[in-house]
Amino acid sequence: MSVATVDAAGALAPPKPRHGSTPSLLLTLFGDYWFGNAVPLPSAALLTLLSDFDVSEVAARAALSRMVKHGLLDSTKSGRNAAYLPTDRGNEVLVDGLARLSEFGARERAWDGVWSVVVVSAPGNNRRLREAIRSRMRWLGFAPLAESVWVSPHRGPADAIAELATLGLRDVTAFAGSVPAVDGGPRRPESAWALDSLAGEYREFIERAEGLAAALDADSLDDGQALVHRTRLAYDWLELSNADPDLPRALLPDSWPRADARSAFIDLHGRLGRRAVGRVREVVGAIDASLASLVVHRVIA
């Protein structure tokens, strides 16, 4: 997810890393394989691991510098050798992402039939701010029912107001309400989401997972490939979590495929992890053998 923020003075603040971008890859490597360690990870190891994702050394070094500048990583140096560790802010991003990976789709939430409605628009012709609003609202689980009108069956209006305030937006209208059982209008709030399309994305995700599982069974993936596929699998699952409004069961079509997709994700993420961790330990150990044992094998329960 790429979210450009705007402070109260209207100045653009650093964006949150976009899934698949080099900063996002770096955070993923720290979150999946180095989370909780107080020892910085050598830059040489990070550069090698990023090369598995076809990221050039120049692009990798530039991303590390940007992340230090934006307060996501701390840098230490011993002679000519640099090492990096997430800052408190970087760890907040990691915790949020890890929680979403593990919790999304784990249970169906109760619903009282009340919808949250938020009306907000970017002043003037500020395209970047519009994109930021769209990203933030979707991240919260809202969808656009009409121009500048966002709805959610779960998130309260206060959550959206607080999030939009971080963008410097104060001119926001928010309220909660229910839809009449009859004569509620031909277009219901759940139509804000393209559920048929989303179901298709879930089924495509399941097919890709089955293909990877077959490759693992055939022992046709090396450790580096497992690292890349595991990371992309997590990105795909996060994208699905962004797209899925987690609507109450009563609002969903029959045979909703999310549960099958979650089972496929957890199983394959764990299976790929055994090989991916081997690759990270190999790379880190080649730089400093004493650090190899610190590599984390994180499993989603």
N, C-alpha and C positions, 0 to 999 in steps of 0.2 A: 504494500500500500504506500502510495506517495501522498503525503499530506503537507502542503505548504501552509504555514501558519502566519497570522498577521497580528501584530500586537496592537495595543490601544492607540498608538500613534499612527498606525497604518503601515508600519514597516514590515517587510517580509522577514519572518524568522526562518531558521534552518528547517528544511523538510525532513519528515521522517523517512527512513529508507524505504524504497519501493521494492516489493518482492522481486527477486531475481537480479536486482542491481548489485554492484560490487559491495557497497556498504551493507546491504541486506545479507549478502553471502557471508561477509565477515562476522556480522552479529549472529548468524545461524551457526557458524563454526564455533564461536564462543559459547553459544547457548546449548548446543548439542554435545560438545566435546570438552569444554573447559569451564563450564558453569560452576561457581562456588570456589574456584581456586583463587588464592591470593598471590600466586606467582605469575608474573607476566609471561605471555606467550611470545617466543622469539619471532621477529618479523620474517626471518628466513623461512621458518616453518609455514607461516601464513602465506607467503609468496608462492611456495611450492604447492600448498593445498589449493590456492586459487587457480594455479595453472591447470589443475584437473578440470576446472570449469571454463578453460580457454580464456582466462583473464590474463592479460599481459602484465609483465612486471611493472611497466610504466603506469598502467591503469590501477594496479594494485597499490603501488606506493602513493599515487594521487588520492585514492580513496582513503587510505590510512591517514594521510595528512588532513583531509577534509573532516574525518570523523573526530580527530583530535581537536581541530578548530571548532567543531560544533558541540564539543563536550560529551561525546559518546565514548571515546577511548582516552585513556591516559598513556603517555609514552615515557619509557625509561631508556637510558642508554648506558652501555658499558663499552667504552672504547668506540669502535665503529659499529657495534652490534646494538640494534634497537629491539625493544620488546613492548608488547601492548597488553592492556587489561581494560575491561569495561569500567567506566565511571559509574557513580551511583545512578546517574541519568540513563546510561547505557543499560545497566542492570534492570532498571524499571521497564525499559522497552523489552528486554529479554523475558522478564517475568510475565509481562502481559501476553507476549506471543506464546510462551510455553503453556500458560494457563489456557489460552484459546485452543491450542492444538489438542490438549488432553481433555478439556471439558466440553468442547463443542459436540453436540449430538449424543452426549452421555445419558441424558434423561429428558423426558418430556416435562415441560413446565406447566403448572396449573395456570388457568386463565379465568378471569372474572368477567370477560366480555367487554372490557373497557379498552378503548383505543386512545393512544396519545397522538395529538395533532400539533404540529409545529409549523408556523408560517414564518419564513425568513427569506430574504433576498439580498444579494450583494449590491451595495450602493454603486451607482454609476455603471460603467462598463468594465468592471474589474474581473477579467476572465480568471485570473489565478485565484482570486478569492472565491469565485463561484466553484471552481474545482475543489478548493479546500473545504467549502461547505458540503459539497457532494460527498467527498471522501469521508469527512467526519460523520455525517449523518448516516451514511451506509455502514460505517464501522460500528455505530451505535445500534444498528438494526432497523433504521428507518428507511422508507422508500418513498419516492415522489408520486403522490396521487394526482397532482396537478402542478402547474408552474409555481414553484416556491412553497408548495404545501407537502409536508412530509408526515407519514403516519407510521405507527408501530403498535403492535399488540402487547408489548412487554415493557419497553423502556418508558419511564415516566418523563413528563415534560421537563422536570427539573434537571434531568441528566443532559438533555439537549441544550437547555439554556446555559448550563455551566460550561459545556463543551464549546458552544458557539461564542461564549464570552472570551475564551482563550484566543479567538480569532479577532477580537476587538468589536464584536457585533453585540449591540445592546437593543436594537430595534427588532425585537422578536416577539411574536404572539404565540402563545402555547396554551392548550387546554386539553382536557380529557372528556371523552364521551362514548356513548354506545350507539350501535346501529339498530333501528327498530326491526323487529322480527318480520314485519310486513310493511310494504310501501317504503322501504329504505332506499329506493332508487335502483335503477338497473345496474349501476356500477358500484360494487361493494369495495371496501378498503383493501381487501386481499388482492384485488386486481392490480394493485400497484406493483406486484411482483409477477414476473413471467414464470409461473410455476412449471408449465410444460417444458419450457426451455431449461429450467434448472434441473428438472428430473432427468432430462437428456444428458446434462453435464455430469450428474451423479452416475449415470449408467456408463458414460465414457470413462469416468474415473475408475469404476469397477473393472472395466475391460482392460484398461492400462495396468491396473494392479495385478490382474490375473496373468497378463503377459509377462510382467516382471517376476511374478512368483514362479512361472514356468521356466524362465531363464535361470532363476536361482536353483530350481530343482535339477536343471540340466547342467549346473555348475559352469555356466557360460558367462558369468560376470566376475571380473576381477575386483579387488578391494577398492580401487580408485573409481571404477564405474559404479560400485555400490554406494560410495559416498555421494556421487553426483545424483544418482537416481533417488536416494533417500532424501536429499535436500529438495529436489524438485517435487517429490511426492508431498513433502510437508508444505511447500509453497502452494501446490494445487489444493491441498486440504484447507489451508488458510483462505484461499480465494473462494472456495465453496462456503466457508463459514461467513465470509463477507457477503456473499450473494444470497445466502439462505436466511430468511427473516425469522426462522425458528417459530413458525406459526403454530398455534394450537392445533392439536390433532383434528378437531372438528372442522378446521378450515382447509385441510390438506386433501389432495386427491387420494383415491385408494392406491394401495401398493406403493406408497412413498418410499423411495430407495435409499434414504439417508442411512438407516440402520445398517444395511448391507455394505454401504460405502465405508462407514466408520469401522466396521469389523475388518474389512479388507485393508484399510489404512493402518490400523493398529497392528494387525498381523504382519503386514509387509514392512512397516517401519521398524518393527522389532527384528525381523529376519535380516533386513538389509543392515541394521545396526551392527550386527556381529562382524560383518566384513568391513563396514565403513570405519568402525573404531580401529580395526587392524591397520587400515591405511593411515589414519591420523597418528597412531602410535609409531608406525614406521617412520613417518616424516618427522615427527617431533623427536623421536629417539635418535635419528641421524644427525640432528642439530645438537641435542643434549640428552644423552642416555638417561640422566637422572630425572628427566621430566616425563618420560614415556609413561610411567606408572600413574601420573596425574591425569591422564586423559580419561574423560568420563564416558561411560556407556549409559546414556539416559534412555529409560524405557517408559513408554506411555502405557499406563495401566488402564 
